[in-house]
Structures are given as C-alpha cells and as structure tokens.
Amino acid sequence: MIAALRPPSPEPQPCKICAAPAPLFGVVDFSRSCEVSRGIEFPLVGIPVYYRRCGACGFLFTDGFDDWTEADFRQHIYNADYITVDPDYAENRPAGFAQLVTQLFGANRGALRILDYGGGNGKTAELLRSVGFCAVETYDPFTPRYAQPPDSAFDLVTCFETLEHLPDPLGGIADIVARLAQPGLVLFSTFTQPQDFHLQKMNWWYIGPRNGHISIFTRLALTFAWRRQDFFFGSINENCHIAFRELPDFAKHLVQFQASPAH
C-alpha cells in the first residue's frame, strides 16, 4: 500500500505556476506509466490520482503528492521497480542526452563546468566525461551516491526529464537557477502538451503518476515559470528547451531558437 495521497478538493485550486484557478480535469490510476505509449499497461492498484488543469496557462498537475516526503517518493515511485516503468532510464536516455550535449557544446568540452541536475544514475555525466568534458557533476536527491547538493556554480546545468517530476515546479526551477553561474545556460527536457491535447486529454501517454510525472507543462506555463527567475525561455523542439538570463558566449550559436522574453 502506498502512502496516502492528499484528498482532492472539488473546488478549483491555485495553479502552481500562475496562481489562476485550476479545476479538476481528469483522473488516472496510480499504476499508469508512460509505457502505455508502447502498448504496455500495468495492473490497476485502485488508487485514483486526480489532475488539475489551469484555465490560464494550461499547466496540468496533481496536488495528490504534495504531502509526500522524499522518503515516500523513494519508496513508492523511485524504487527498485522503477526500471520496469521506464526501461530507457538506465542506458538509452542518458546516451541520447550525452550525444545532444556533445553535439551542441562539444567545442567547449575542455572549459565548461556542467551539472546534470536530476541526473539519476549518473550515466549521462559519465558518458560526457568519457568524450572529454572535463568538469561534469551529477545531482539527484533520490540517488544516494549523488544526493549531496553541489556547493559551486556551473556554466551549464542540464536537467533532463526532471521538471515533470517536481511537486513544486517553481521551487525546483529556483533551485536549478541557484546552481547556475551568470552568464550560464540551462538545457532541459520535458515534453510539452501537444496541440491536440484537448482531444487526447488524460489519454496522453506522458501523464504517468507511476513514473512520477505529476507536472505537465505547456509552452506558456514554461514561459511563466522561467519568467519568475527573469529568465528567457526557448524551445529547440517539443521536448528540448533552453533557459538563460544572459546568453553565454558558448551558447551564442543557439540564437536561432526563439526565446520568450523575461519581461
């Protein structure tokens, strides 16, 4: 049996991004994972997880886990069975993200100080070091080996498939910014809601509480969230994004991507 979820209020609650009213939108079983995209469904456990959607910025979230501790998340989501609901976690996804960082910033591999925030098993950082990135660290509070927060600032903070896991997205983004040197760049990934989300609704594959996907963004919600830090925000594609207060020299070649202004 999992730790108790916060009972859903029938009344709209403030959006965690913009504070506008967010009424109840839909419900899925706790067992639902992103593996539904591959046609894999796990047995129902009979624990409903209710999500809300903001009427202003479109942010989709559940407040059911807001009373959980890190120990609760570690026990019931980020446990030994996690690999069954996210088989790409161990090898495939870290390899892809390491390749992306190398493609974008390989010319500066000898100079950049990089933090992989929410870096899981540390594989992405390991692969980056293997191709010549000299200073790469991992931070992930749910992985004991990497749970100690770093005490230095970094030129590049990568944050892959992490924002959707945050019960407090604004607090999480503030913590990411606190690890960043200025000027510096945040390179992060999270899928934004597709154009036909109004048709897919809770059937969209990315909504998976068993994966810990409890904060599902729109581009507008991401713009608002980063604006709170006076950061520009832009997207490379529907899943890969950048954020910065002042674009550092090593990332000037990314200006082709349209960034949303902080003001």
Residue pairs with C-beta under 8 A, 6 or more apart in sequence:
2 30
2 45
2 47
2 72
2 76
3 68
3 72
3 75
3 76
4 67
5 47
5 49
5 64
5 65
5 67
6 63
6 64
6 65
6 66
6 67
8 24
8 50
8 63
8 64
10 24
12 21
12 22
12 23
12 24
12 52
13 21
13 22
13 52
13 63
14 20
14 21
14 22
15 21
15 22
15 52
15 54
15 56
15 57
15 59
15 61
16 22
16 59
16 61
16 63
16 168
16 169
16 170
16 215
17 54
17 57
17 59
17 169
17 170
17 221
17 224
17 225
18 54
18 56
18 57
18 59
18 221
18 224
20 54
20 55
20 56
20 57
21 54
21 55
22 52
22 53
22 54
22 55
22 59
22 61
23 52
23 53
23 55
24 50
24 51
24 52
25 51
25 52
25 53
25 60
25 201
25 202
26 50
26 51
26 201
26 202
27 48
27 49
27 50
27 51
27 202
28 48
28 49
28 51
28 202
28 207
28 209
29 44
29 45
29 46
29 47
29 48
29 49
30 45
30 47
30 48
30 49
30 209
30 210
31 42
31 43
31 44
31 45
31 47
31 210
32 41
32 42
32 49
32 207
32 208
32 209
32 210
33 40
33 42
33 85
33 86
33 208
33 210
33 211
34 85
34 86
34 205
34 206
34 208
34 211
34 213
35 41
35 42
35 85
35 86
35 87
35 208
36 205
36 208
37 205
42 85
42 210
49 62
49 64
49 209
50 62
50 64
51 60
51 61
51 62
51 202
51 207
51 216
52 60
52 61
52 62
52 63
53 59
53 60
54 60
54 221
57 218
57 220
57 221
57 224
58 193
58 197
58 218
58 220
58 221
59 215
59 216
59 217
59 218
59 221
60 193
60 207
60 215
60 216
60 217
61 169
61 214
61 215
61 216
62 209
62 214
63 167
64 209
64 214
65 72
65 73
65 167
65 209
65 214
66 167
68 167
70 141
70 142
73 142
73 212
74 142
77 210
77 211
77 212
78 142
78 212
82 89
83 89
83 90
85 208
85 210
85 211
86 211
89 120
89 121
90 121
90 123
91 123
93 160
93 161
94 120
94 121
94 123
94 124
94 126
94 127
95 123
95 127
97 124
97 158
97 160
97 189
98 123
98 124
98 127
98 128
98 131
100 187
100 240
101 114
101 124
101 128
101 133
101 156
101 158
101 187
102 109
102 128
102 131
102 133
104 187
104 251
104 254
105 112
105 156
105 250
105 251
106 131
106 132
107 250
108 250
109 128
109 131
109 132
109 133
109 134
110 132
110 134
111 134
111 155
111 250
112 133
112 134
112 135
112 155
112 156
112 250
113 135
113 152
113 153
113 154
113 155
113 156
113 181
114 125
114 128
114 133
114 135
114 136
114 137
114 154
114 155
114 156
114 157
114 158
115 136
115 137
115 138
115 139
115 150
115 154
115 156
115 157
115 158
115 179
116 122
116 124
116 125
116 128
116 136
116 137
116 138
116 139
116 158
116 159
116 160
117 139
117 140
117 157
117 158
117 159
117 162
117 176
117 179
118 139
118 140
118 159
118 160
118 161
118 162
118 165
119 125
119 138
119 139
119 140
119 143
119 146
119 158
119 160
120 138
120 140
120 143
121 143
122 138
122 140
122 143
122 145
122 146
124 138
124 158
124 160
125 136
125 137
125 138
128 136
129 136
137 150
137 154
138 146
139 146
139 147
139 148
139 149
139 150
139 179
140 146
140 147
141 147
149 179
150 179
153 179
153 180
153 181
153 184
154 179
154 180
154 181
154 184
155 181
155 184
155 185
155 248
155 250
156 184
156 185
156 186
156 187
156 250
157 176
157 179
157 180
157 184
157 185
157 186
157 187
158 186
158 187
158 188
159 176
159 186
159 187
159 188
159 189
160 188
160 189
161 189
161 190
162 172
162 188
162 190
163 169
163 172
163 173
163 188
163 190
163 215
163 217
164 190
164 191
164 206
164 212
164 213
164 214
164 215
164 216
164 217
165 212
165 213
165 214
165 215
166 172
166 173
166 214
166 215
167 214
167 215
169 215
169 217
169 225
170 225
170 228
173 225
173 226
173 228
173 229
174 228
174 229
176 186
176 188
177 186
177 229
177 231
180 186
182 245
182 246
183 244
183 245
183 246
183 247
183 248
183 249
184 244
184 245
184 248
185 242
185 243
185 244
185 247
185 248
185 250
185 251
185 254
186 231
186 242
186 243
186 244
187 240
187 241
187 242
188 240
188 241
188 242
188 243
189 239
189 240
189 241
190 217
190 222
190 239
190 241
191 206
191 238
191 239
192 217
192 218
192 219
192 222
192 235
192 238
192 239
193 204
193 216
193 217
193 218
194 200
194 204
194 238
197 204
206 213
206 216
207 213
207 216
217 225
219 235
219 260
222 233
222 241
223 233
223 260
225 233
226 232
226 233
226 243
226 260
226 262
227 233
227 260
227 262
227 263
229 243
229 245
230 245
230 262
230 263
231 243
231 244
231 245
231 262
232 243
232 244
232 245
232 247
232 259
232 260
232 261
232 262
233 241
233 242
233 243
233 259
233 260
234 241
234 242
234 243
234 254
234 257
234 258
234 259
234 260
235 241
235 242
235 257
235 258
236 242
236 254
236 257
242 251
242 254
242 257
242 259
244 251
244 259
245 262
247 254
247 255
